[in-house]
Amino acid sequence: MKKVKIVGVPEHFNLPWHLALEDGAFEDRGIDLEWTDVPEGTGKMSQMLQDGETNLAIILTEGIVKSISQGNPSKIVQVYVSSPLLWGIHVAGHSSRNSIQELENDKVAISRTGSGSHLMAYVNAQNQGWDTNKLQFDIINNLDGAVEHLSAGSNAYFMWEHFTTKPLVDKGTFKRLGDCPTPWPCFVIAATNAFLETRAGLLRHILEVINTYTEEFKQIPSIDRTLSNRYGQKLEDIQAWLSKTTWGQEQLNKETLHEVQKRLLDLQLVDEVKDSKILLWE
């Protein structure tokens, strides 16, 4: 058995991986795929790729593009979720603020620098016409940290995936003021250059397995109930999420990659638009 380390967030998007693992689909191909949940998200996973602590990551597109652009020795190997991610914009449940416009001068709670919650705060600020140079951040590590930070009266706002935070909104822990969708496919699969140089054949087997699972995922009988039970979500919320979500099985196209890089450059989050060969596995 060939051991491969992979990381991803503990969210409903990644259930196809867990079903494939439970079915022994990777073992059947002689692959011992070791999955690790990373609740801190993309910033942490980028660091793990950079440090060689994992071979593969299911990671936010804008986060890994920024990280590779800044020297992370990794590449995008294909799109994983081809639909946008819906980022909910949240304040504490007891906050008096009721609109996104009221947040302009408030701090943003983020999991860490380079994370989706960090980068999408810039995208949202640009969408609102705010001065992105004035953004200030509190690092809270993960969703639990955000609950603690906002509930303690920090007055920060926090951006996180809409359906993951929905139970907290329903409970009144958070108040959602609106949403900010990513302008591109949200999740990609990334691999370290070292892994690509030595285990490309192995990677192709892994992609064949996961692409079979994602292609058939929505047709699995009662998949909505399975998701609802496993992730503690209301059935109607999971059904709404499934209706908006599509999985991808192809490489990120160069036009989309250029669009992501151009947006990051406009926001002064990267220094230049790089050649696609630096970012994409071909």
C-alpha positions in Angstrom: 0.0 0.0 0.0 1.3 3.4 -1.0 0.6 6.1 1.7 -0.7 9.5 0.6 -1.6 12.3 3.0 -4.5 14.6 2.2 -6.1 17.4 4.1 -9.5 19.3 3.9 -12.0 21.2 5.9 -14.5 19.2 8.0 -17.5 20.4 5.9 -20.2 18.8 3.8 -18.3 19.5 0.5 -15.8 16.7 1.4 -18.3 13.9 2.0 -17.4 12.3 -1.4 -13.9 11.7 -0.1 -15.2 10.1 3.1 -17.6 7.8 1.3 -14.8 6.7 -1.1 -12.6 6.0 2.0 -15.3 4.1 3.8 -16.0 2.0 0.6 -12.3 1.1 0.4 -12.1 2.6 -3.1 -8.5 3.8 -2.7 -7.4 0.7 -1.0 -8.6 -1.3 -4.0 -6.0 0.6 -6.0 -3.2 -0.1 -3.4 -3.4 3.4 -1.9 -3.5 4.1 1.8 -5.1 7.6 1.7 -4.8 9.3 5.1 -7.3 12.1 5.5 -6.8 14.8 8.1 -9.5 17.4 8.9 -8.1 21.0 9.1 -10.8 23.2 10.8 -8.5 26.3 10.5 -9.0 26.1 6.7 -7.1 27.3 3.7 -4.3 29.4 5.3 -3.3 26.4 7.5 -3.5 23.9 4.6 -1.4 26.1 2.4 1.2 26.1 5.1 1.0 22.3 5.4 1.6 21.9 1.7 4.5 24.4 1.9 6.1 22.5 4.8 5.6 19.1 3.2 3.2 18.0 6.0 0.7 16.8 3.4 0.8 15.7 -0.2 -2.6 16.9 -1.3 -5.2 19.5 -0.1 -8.8 20.3 -1.0 -8.4 24.0 -0.8 -10.0 27.3 -1.7 -9.0 28.5 -5.2 -8.1 32.1 -4.3 -6.1 31.0 -1.2 -3.9 28.5 -3.0 -3.4 30.8 -6.0 -2.1 33.5 -3.7 0.1 31.0 -1.8 1.7 29.5 -5.0 2.2 33.0 -6.4 4.1 33.8 -3.2 6.4 30.7 -3.5 4.5 27.7 -2.2 6.1 24.8 -4.2 2.7 23.3 -5.1 0.3 23.2 -8.1 -3.5 23.0 -8.7 -4.2 19.6 -10.2 -7.9 20.1 -10.9 -11.2 21.8 -9.9 -13.0 20.0 -7.0 -16.2 22.1 -6.6 -16.9 24.1 -9.7 -19.7 26.3 -8.3 -19.0 29.5 -6.3 -18.8 29.4 -2.5 -21.4 31.5 -0.7 -19.7 33.4 2.1 -22.1 34.5 4.8 -21.2 37.9 6.4 -21.9 37.6 10.2 -21.9 39.7 13.3 -22.7 38.6 16.9 -26.3 37.7 17.4 -26.8 40.5 19.9 -25.3 43.2 17.6 -27.4 46.2 16.7 -25.9 46.3 13.1 -28.4 45.2 10.4 -26.6 45.9 7.1 -23.3 45.2 5.4 -22.8 48.9 4.9 -22.5 49.5 8.7 -19.4 47.3 8.8 -17.1 49.5 6.8 -14.9 50.6 9.7 -15.1 47.4 11.8 -12.4 44.8 12.2 -12.7 41.5 10.4 -12.3 38.2 12.3 -10.3 35.7 10.1 -9.0 32.2 10.7 -5.5 33.2 9.6 -3.7 35.3 7.0 -4.1 33.9 3.5 -7.3 32.1 4.4 -10.5 32.4 2.5 -12.0 34.5 5.3 -9.1 36.9 4.9 -9.1 37.1 1.1 -12.9 37.3 0.7 -13.0 40.2 3.2 -11.0 42.1 0.5 -13.3 41.0 -2.3 -16.4 42.0 -0.2 -14.8 45.4 0.7 -14.1 46.0 -3.0 -17.6 45.0 -4.0 -18.9 47.6 -1.4 -16.6 50.3 -2.7 -14.7 50.6 0.6 -11.0 51.4 0.9 -9.4 48.0 1.2 -6.2 49.5 2.6 -8.1 50.3 5.8 -9.1 46.7 6.6 -8.0 45.5 10.0 -8.0 41.9 11.2 -8.4 39.8 14.3 -7.0 36.2 13.9 -9.4 33.7 15.5 -8.1 30.3 14.1 -11.4 28.6 13.3 -15.2 28.7 13.6 -15.2 28.0 17.3 -12.7 30.9 17.8 -15.1 33.2 15.8 -18.0 32.2 18.1 -16.0 33.0 21.2 -14.5 36.3 19.7 -17.8 37.7 18.4 -19.8 36.6 21.5 -17.3 38.3 23.8 -18.2 41.7 22.3 -15.3 42.2 19.9 -17.7 44.0 17.4 -15.8 42.3 14.5 -17.6 40.7 11.6 -16.8 37.3 10.3 -17.1 35.7 6.8 -17.6 31.9 6.6 -19.5 29.4 4.4 -23.2 30.2 4.5 -24.5 26.7 5.2 -21.8 25.7 7.7 -22.8 28.7 9.9 -26.6 28.3 9.3 -27.1 26.4 12.6 -25.3 29.2 14.5 -27.5 31.8 12.8 -30.7 29.8 13.6 -29.6 29.6 17.3 -29.0 33.4 17.4 -25.2 33.0 18.1 -24.6 34.9 14.8 -26.7 37.4 12.8 -26.1 37.2 9.0 -26.2 40.5 7.3 -25.8 39.1 3.7 -23.7 36.9 1.5 -20.7 37.3 -0.8 -20.2 34.6 -3.5 -16.8 33.8 -4.9 -16.5 35.0 -8.5 -14.9 31.6 -9.5 -15.1 27.8 -8.8 -14.5 27.6 -5.0 -12.5 24.4 -4.3 -9.5 22.9 -6.1 -7.3 19.9 -5.4 -3.7 21.0 -4.9 -0.5 18.8 -4.7 3.1 19.6 -3.7 5.6 19.7 -6.6 7.6 17.0 -4.8 4.5 14.6 -4.9 3.8 15.5 -8.6 7.4 14.8 -9.6 7.5 11.4 -7.9 3.9 10.1 -7.7 2.0 11.4 -10.7 0.7 8.0 -11.6 -0.6 7.5 -8.1 -2.3 10.9 -8.3 -4.1 9.9 -11.5 -5.6 6.9 -9.7 -6.8 9.1 -6.8 -8.4 11.6 -9.2 -10.1 8.8 -11.1 -11.7 7.5 -7.9 -12.8 10.9 -6.5 -14.1 12.0 -9.9 -16.3 8.9 -10.1 -17.7 9.7 -6.7 -18.4 13.4 -7.3 -20.0 12.7 -10.7 -22.5 10.3 -9.1 -22.8 12.0 -5.7 -26.1 13.7 -6.1 -27.7 10.5 -7.4 -26.9 8.6 -4.2 -30.3 7.6 -2.6 -31.2 9.8 0.4 -27.8 11.7 0.2 -29.6 14.8 1.5 -30.5 12.9 4.7 -27.0 11.4 5.0 -25.5 14.9 4.8 -28.1 16.4 7.2 -27.3 13.7 9.8 -23.5 13.7 9.5 -23.1 17.5 9.5 -25.9 18.5 11.9 -27.8 20.5 9.3 -31.5 20.9 8.7 -32.7 18.8 5.8 -34.1 21.8 3.9 -30.7 23.7 4.3 -28.8 20.7 2.9 -31.3 20.5 0.0 -30.8 24.2 -0.8 -27.0 23.7 -0.6 -27.1 20.7 -2.9 -29.2 22.6 -5.5 -26.5 25.3 -5.6 -23.4 23.0 -5.6 -21.7 21.3 -8.5 -18.5 19.2 -8.4 -15.8 19.5 -11.1 -13.6 16.9 -12.7 -11.5 19.0 -15.0 -8.4 21.2 -14.6 -9.0 24.9 -13.8 -9.1 26.7 -17.1 -6.5 29.4 -17.8 -9.1 32.2 -18.3 -10.5 31.6 -14.8 -7.0 31.4 -13.3 -6.1 34.7 -14.9 -9.3 36.2 -13.5 -8.4 35.1 -10.0 -4.9 36.4 -10.3 -6.1 39.7 -11.7 -8.5 40.2 -8.8 -5.8 39.4 -6.3 -3.4 41.8 -8.1 -6.1 44.6 -8.0 -6.4 44.0 -4.3 -2.6 44.2 -3.9 -2.6 40.7 -2.5 -0.1 39.4 -5.1 2.7 41.2 -6.9 2.1 40.0 -10.4 0.1 37.7 -12.6 2.1 34.5 -13.1 2.3 32.2 -16.0 -0.2 29.3 -15.7 2.6 26.7 -15.9 3.7 27.9 -12.4 0.2 27.3 -10.9 -1.4 24.5 -12.9 -0.3 20.8 -13.3 -0.3 20.0 -17.0 
